[in-house]
Amino acid sequence: MKSKTNSKLCSIISNTSNTTKIKRSGKLKTFNRKIVLNLSHKIDYLLSWAITHSNRLVMLEYELGQIEHDLRHQLNQYQRDKNRIEKNLKHIRLQQQTTTSSNRIQEL
């Protein structure tokens, strides 16, 4: 299969004149080298940008994990404090009820 496509390419290339090939190839070589250098600089920049930003993303993910952990801890602490306060309030209400009951009994 490759030999057939190569022969087709060779026949197409052989049909062009030698002078136009030299002119075109000379321009194309310079043009292609400029494009390749430009693209390689852009690729280098994009790779360094991607690496930098992926490192930043990893750091941000870690920080978010720490924040989530701290918030969960604070929420648990808040719920414990809330339950303790509610329990104390119930206890205080019971004491108030018993004191009012005992005061009524004493009045009678």
RORO-824447 format. One record per residue: residue in three letters; z, y, x of N, C-alpha, C, O in turn. Coordinates in Angstrom, 3 decimals. Layout:
<recs>
> ALA, Z, Y, X, Z, Y, X, Z, Y, X, Z, Y, X
...
</recs>
This chain:
<recs>
> MET, 0.000, -1.192, 0.824, 0.000, 0.000, 0.000, 0.000, 1.263, 0.873, -0.690, 2.236, 0.569
> LYS, 0.771, 1.236, 1.946, 0.862, 2.413, 2.796, -0.457, 2.691, 3.505, -0.854, 3.846, 3.659
> SER, -1.124, 1.646, 3.931, -2.380, 1.835, 4.655, -3.439, 2.461, 3.756, -4.256, 3.252, 4.226
> LYS, -3.436, 2.117, 2.468, -4.399, 2.709, 1.545, -4.128, 4.199, 1.374, -5.066, 4.997, 1.379
> THR, -2.871, 4.587, 1.223, -2.566, 6.010, 1.060, -2.836, 6.760, 2.348, -3.292, 7.902, 2.313
> ASN, -2.560, 6.131, 3.500, -2.846, 6.784, 4.773, -4.340, 6.990, 4.949, -4.768, 8.033, 5.443
> SER, -5.131, 6.013, 4.554, -6.577, 6.157, 4.699, -7.103, 7.254, 3.789, -8.028, 7.977, 4.161
> LYS, -6.523, 7.388, 2.597, -6.932, 8.468, 1.704, -6.584, 9.816, 2.317, -7.376, 10.756, 2.257
> LEU, -5.390, 9.905, 2.909, -4.989, 11.153, 3.546, -5.886, 11.471, 4.736, -6.283, 12.619, 4.938
> CYS, -6.196, 10.454, 5.512, -7.060, 10.660, 6.670, -8.439, 11.132, 6.236, -9.024, 12.004, 6.878
> SER, -8.957, 10.574, 5.169, -10.281, 10.989, 4.708, -10.245, 12.426, 4.205, -11.205, 13.172, 4.397
> ILE, -9.165, 12.816, 3.572, -9.051, 14.203, 3.098, -8.955, 15.145, 4.283, -9.595, 16.197, 4.303
> ILE, -8.149, 14.763, 5.276, -7.975, 15.618, 6.449, -9.260, 15.686, 7.254, -9.608, 16.753, 7.759
> SER, -9.959, 14.599, 7.385, -11.185, 14.593, 8.181, -12.269, 15.442, 7.533, -13.173, 15.907, 8.227
> ASN, -12.205, 15.655, 6.240, -13.201, 16.481, 5.564, -13.029, 17.964, 5.869, -13.981, 18.729, 5.714
> THR, -11.849, 18.389, 6.297, -11.653, 19.804, 6.620, -12.154, 20.063, 8.024, -12.180, 19.159, 8.859
> SER, -12.550, 21.297, 8.286, -13.088, 21.612, 9.617, -11.952, 21.765, 10.614, -10.820, 22.066, 10.235
> ASN, -12.255, 21.559, 11.881, -11.247, 21.634, 12.940, -10.693, 23.043, 13.098, -9.497, 23.200, 13.344
> THR, -11.516, 24.059, 12.965, -11.040, 25.433, 13.159, -10.053, 25.825, 12.059, -9.045, 26.475, 12.334
> THR, -10.335, 25.436, 10.830, -9.400, 25.785, 9.757, -8.104, 25.000, 9.911, -7.030, 25.496, 9.573
> LYS, -8.204, 23.784, 10.418, -6.983, 23.010, 10.639, -6.104, 23.699, 11.675, -4.891, 23.799, 11.492
> ILE, -6.695, 24.165, 12.741, -5.918, 24.808, 13.801, -5.290, 26.094, 13.278, -4.108, 26.347, 13.510
> LYS, -6.063, 26.894, 12.583, -5.524, 28.146, 12.052, -4.393, 27.865, 11.068, -3.322, 28.467, 11.148
> ARG, -4.638, 26.964, 10.161, -3.622, 26.659, 9.153, -2.385, 26.032, 9.794, -1.252, 26.401, 9.486
> SER, -2.629, 25.077, 10.691, -1.479, 24.408, 11.286, -0.684, 25.374, 12.153, 0.544, 25.288, 12.189
> GLY, -1.338, 26.280, 12.846, -0.623, 27.261, 13.658, 0.247, 28.148, 12.794, 1.411, 28.385, 13.116
> LYS, -0.300, 28.633, 11.715, 0.472, 29.477, 10.806, 1.576, 28.663, 10.133, 2.701, 29.132, 9.965
> LEU, 1.235, 27.464, 9.762, 2.213, 26.638, 9.075, 3.365, 26.265, 9.993, 4.516, 26.213, 9.560
> LYS, 3.060, 26.004, 11.260, 4.138, 25.646, 12.178, 5.129, 26.795, 12.312, 6.339, 26.588, 12.227
> THR, 4.615, 28.017, 12.522, 5.491, 29.173, 12.638, 6.224, 29.399, 11.325, 7.437, 29.608, 11.303
> PHE, 5.480, 29.354, 10.243, 6.058, 29.581, 8.923, 7.084, 28.508, 8.612, 8.178, 28.815, 8.137
> ASN, 6.748, 27.259, 8.872, 7.675, 26.168, 8.590, 8.926, 26.262, 9.454, 10.027, 25.989, 8.976
> ARG, 8.772, 26.643, 10.713, 9.937, 26.760, 11.577, 10.867, 27.857, 11.063, 12.087, 27.694, 11.067
> LYS, 10.290, 28.966, 10.624, 11.114, 30.041, 10.063, 11.830, 29.564, 8.803, 13.014, 29.839, 8.607
> ILE, 11.106, 28.854, 7.960, 11.712, 28.342, 6.727, 12.824, 27.354, 7.055, 13.906, 27.402, 6.469
> VAL, 12.545, 26.459, 7.998, 13.546, 25.452, 8.361, 14.789, 26.113, 8.948, 15.911, 25.743, 8.602
> LEU, 14.596, 27.090, 9.834, 15.752, 27.789, 10.405, 16.532, 28.534, 9.329, 17.762, 28.499, 9.298
> ASN, 15.803, 29.204, 8.454, 16.456, 29.935, 7.369, 17.225, 28.976, 6.462, 18.372, 29.234, 6.095
> LEU, 16.582, 27.880, 6.110, 17.244, 26.896, 5.249, 18.436, 26.253, 5.946, 19.463, 26.008, 5.314
> SER, 18.310, 25.978, 7.231, 19.443, 25.368, 7.940, 20.625, 26.327, 7.994, 21.774, 25.903, 7.873
> HIS, 20.347, 27.634, 8.177, 21.442, 28.615, 8.145, 22.081, 28.660, 6.765, 23.304, 28.725, 6.639
> LYS, 21.252, 28.624, 5.736, 21.786, 28.646, 4.371, 22.591, 27.384, 4.080, 23.648, 27.446, 3.452
> ILE, 22.090, 26.246, 4.537, 22.806, 24.981, 4.327, 24.142, 25.008, 5.062, 25.163, 24.592, 4.514
> ASP, 24.136, 25.501, 6.311, 25.393, 25.615, 7.061, 26.385, 26.505, 6.334, 27.569, 26.185, 6.228
> TYR, 25.879, 27.638, 5.832, 26.759, 28.557, 5.102, 27.313, 27.884, 3.850, 28.511, 27.960, 3.578
> LEU, 26.440, 27.225, 3.089, 26.890, 26.574, 1.857, 27.886, 25.456, 2.141, 28.857, 25.283, 1.404
> LEU, 27.647, 24.699, 3.206, 28.587, 23.632, 3.560, 29.946, 24.202, 3.951, 30.983, 23.703, 3.513
> SER, 29.939, 25.250, 4.776, 31.226, 25.837, 5.168, 31.920, 26.455, 3.963, 33.141, 26.366, 3.830
> TRP, 31.136, 27.083, 3.080, 31.715, 27.656, 1.858, 32.319, 26.555, 0.997, 33.431, 26.700, 0.488
> ALA, 31.586, 25.449, 0.832, 32.073, 24.343, -0.002, 33.334, 23.727, 0.594, 34.277, 23.413, -0.132
> ILE, 33.352, 23.554, 1.910, 34.535, 22.977, 2.559, 35.729, 23.904, 2.393, 36.830, 23.461, 2.064
> THR, 35.502, 25.199, 2.623, 36.591, 26.170, 2.475, 37.139, 26.155, 1.063, 38.351, 26.108, 0.855
> HIS, 36.233, 26.196, 0.091, 36.687, 26.254, -1.292, 37.265, 24.925, -1.767, 38.165, 24.910, -2.606
> SER, 36.766, 23.818, -1.246, 37.372, 22.539, -1.638, 38.780, 22.434, -1.061, 39.678, 21.895, -1.708
> ASN, 38.978, 22.948, 0.157, 40.331, 22.977, 0.726, 41.242, 23.864, -0.111, 42.403, 23.529, -0.346
> ARG, 40.711, 24.997, -0.558, 41.511, 25.885, -1.406, 41.842, 25.204, -2.725, 42.953, 25.337, -3.239
> LEU, 40.877, 24.475, -3.270, 41.128, 23.762, -4.523, 42.221, 22.717, -4.352, 43.065, 22.545, -5.232
> VAL, 42.205, 22.026, -3.231, 43.249, 21.026, -2.970, 44.613, 21.709, -2.901, 45.595, 21.209, -3.450
> MET, 44.665, 22.861, -2.218, 45.931, 23.587, -2.124, 46.380, 24.071, -3.500, 47.562, 23.986, -3.834
> LEU, 45.443, 24.578, -4.295, 45.792, 25.055, -5.635, 46.254, 23.913, -6.530, 47.191, 24.074, -7.311
> GLU, 45.599, 22.761, -6.418, 46.025, 21.600, -7.204, 47.447, 21.191, -6.826, 48.249, 20.847, -7.694
> TYR, 47.756, 21.228, -5.536, 49.102, 20.885, -5.086, 50.116, 21.890, -5.637, 51.176, 21.510, -6.134
> GLU, 49.771, 23.188, -5.541, 50.675, 24.216, -6.058, 50.868, 24.070, -7.564, 51.983, 24.225, -8.062
> LEU, 49.796, 23.775, -8.289, 49.919, 23.566, -9.730, 50.804, 22.368, -10.039, 51.588, 22.397, -10.988
> GLY, 50.680, 21.326, -9.247, 51.549, 20.159, -9.423, 53.011, 20.523, -9.216, 53.883, 20.075, -9.961
> GLN, 53.276, 21.348, -8.188, 54.650, 21.786, -7.936, 55.173, 22.641, -9.089, 56.319, 22.495, -9.513
> ILE, 54.317, 23.536, -9.591, 54.718, 24.387, -10.719, 55.000, 23.531, -11.947, 55.983, 23.750, -12.654
> GLU, 54.127, 22.551, -12.195, 54.338, 21.657, -13.343, 55.660, 20.900, -13.203, 56.412, 20.767, -14.168
> HIS, 55.932, 20.410, -12.005, 57.187, 19.692, -11.753, 58.390, 20.605, -12.002, 59.360, 20.204, -12.647
> ASP, 58.317, 21.837, -11.483, 59.418, 22.787, -11.686, 59.608, 23.114, -13.161, 60.736, 23.182, -13.649
> LEU, 58.493, 23.318, -13.871, 58.591, 23.636, -15.301, 59.178, 22.478, -16.096, 59.977, 22.690, -17.009
> ARG, 58.788, 21.261, -15.755, 59.364, 20.097, -16.443, 60.874, 20.011, -16.185, 61.660, 19.721, -17.087
> HIS, 61.252, 20.270, -14.936, 62.678, 20.247, -14.599, 63.433, 21.323, -15.382, 64.509, 21.066, -15.923
> GLN, 62.864, 22.523, -15.436, 63.507, 23.610, -16.185, 63.581, 23.290, -17.671, 64.582, 23.590, -18.322
> LEU, 62.519, 22.677, -18.216, 62.532, 22.299, -19.629, 63.620, 21.270, -19.905, 64.348, 21.380, -20.891
> ASN, 63.732, 20.267, -19.032, 64.794, 19.262, -19.192, 66.172, 19.905, -19.116, 67.064, 19.578, -19.899
> GLN, 66.339, 20.822, -18.168, 67.625, 21.518, -18.034, 67.914, 22.341, -19.287, 69.040, 22.353, -19.783
> TYR, 66.893, 23.026, -19.793, 67.052, 23.829, -21.010, 67.450, 22.942, -22.190, 68.346, 23.292, -22.959
> GLN, 66.781, 21.789, -22.332, 67.102, 20.890, -23.442, 68.525, 20.349, -23.318, 69.236, 20.233, -24.316
> ARG, 68.942, 20.018, -22.092, 70.320, 19.553, -21.893, 71.319, 20.648, -22.257, 72.314, 20.396, -22.937
> ASP, 71.038, 21.870, -21.793, 71.934, 22.992, -22.116, 71.973, 23.251, -23.615, 73.039, 23.498, -24.180
> LYS, 70.819, 23.196, -24.254, 70.746, 23.424, -25.701, 71.560, 22.369, -26.451, 72.327, 22.701, -27.354
> ASN, 71.392, 21.103, -26.079, 72.155, 20.024, -26.722, 73.658, 20.196, -26.504, 74.457, 19.976, -27.414
> ARG, 74.029, 20.592, -25.286, 75.450, 20.804, -24.988, 76.010, 21.950, -25.828, 77.113, 21.848, -26.365
> ILE, 75.251, 23.038, -25.940, 75.702, 24.187, -26.735, 75.822, 23.808, -28.208, 76.793, 24.173, -28.871
> GLU, 74.827, 23.070, -28.719, 74.896, 22.636, -30.126, 76.109, 21.737, -30.365, 76.786, 21.853, -31.386
> LYS, 76.371, 20.859, -29.432, 77.534, 19.974, -29.551, 78.828, 20.786, -29.539, 79.742, 20.521, -30.320
> ASN, 78.898, 21.774, -28.650, 80.082, 22.644, -28.599, 80.240, 23.439, -29.893, 81.354, 23.618, -30.386
> LEU, 79.114, 23.916, -30.441, 79.185, 24.659, -31.705, 79.700, 23.780, -32.841, 80.510, 24.221, -33.656
> LYS, 79.230, 22.544, -32.890, 79.732, 21.613, -33.912, 81.234, 21.405, -33.747, 81.987, 21.392, -34.721
> HIS, 81.646, 21.246, -32.513, 83.065, 21.040, -32.234, 83.879, 22.265, -32.655, 84.951, 22.130, -33.244
> ILE, 83.372, 23.446, -32.354, 84.061, 24.686, -32.735, 84.131, 24.807, -34.255, 85.172, 25.183, -34.794
> ARG, 83.040, 24.493, -34.954, 83.033, 24.557, -36.421, 84.052, 23.581, -37.018, 84.765, 23.908, -37.966
> LEU, 84.104, 22.380, -36.442, 85.100, 21.410, -36.911, 86.516, 21.937, -36.703, 87.370, 21.791, -37.577
> GLN, 86.762, 22.542, -35.561, 88.088, 23.110, -35.301, 88.408, 24.227, -36.292, 89.526, 24.331, -36.797
> GLN, 87.389, 25.070, -36.562, 87.607, 26.149, -37.527, 87.904, 25.588, -38.916, 88.780, 26.087, -39.623
> GLN, 87.169, 24.550, -39.294, 87.406, 23.941, -40.610, 88.814, 23.354, -40.690, 89.504, 23.505, -41.698
> THR, 89.226, 22.690, -39.626, 90.569, 22.096, -39.650, 91.640, 23.173, -39.662, 92.659, 23.025, -40.338
> THR, 91.424, 24.252, -38.926, 92.432, 25.326, -38.936, 92.475, 26.020, -40.290, 93.557, 26.352, -40.776
> THR, 91.325, 26.244, -40.904, 91.341, 26.857, -42.241, 91.981, 25.911, -43.249, 92.712, 26.348, -44.137
> SER, 91.710, 24.631, -43.113, 92.329, 23.644, -44.011, 93.834, 23.617, -43.812, 94.589, 23.599, -44.784
> SER, 94.268, 23.614, -42.578, 95.714, 23.585, -42.310, 96.371, 24.882, -42.770, 97.507, 24.862, -43.245
> ASN, 95.682, 25.997, -42.639, 96.214, 27.275, -43.126, 96.352, 27.260, -44.646, 97.341, 27.768, -45.174
> ARG, 95.409, 26.703, -45.338, 95.483, 26.595, -46.798, 96.653, 25.702, -47.216, 97.389, 25.991, -48.160
> ILE, 96.786, 24.616, -46.476, 97.886, 23.693, -46.796, 99.221, 24.399, -46.595, 100.143, 24.252, -47.397
> GLN, 99.307, 25.156, -45.527, 100.561, 25.872, -45.258, 100.832, 26.929, -46.330, 101.981, 27.169, -46.702
> GLU, 99.779, 27.547, -46.813, 99.953, 28.552, -47.860, 100.463, 27.914, -49.141, 101.255, 28.513, -49.869
> LEU, 100.020, 26.733, -49.407, 100.431, 26.054, -50.638, 101.844, 25.596, -50.482, 102.404, 24.996, -51.400
</recs>
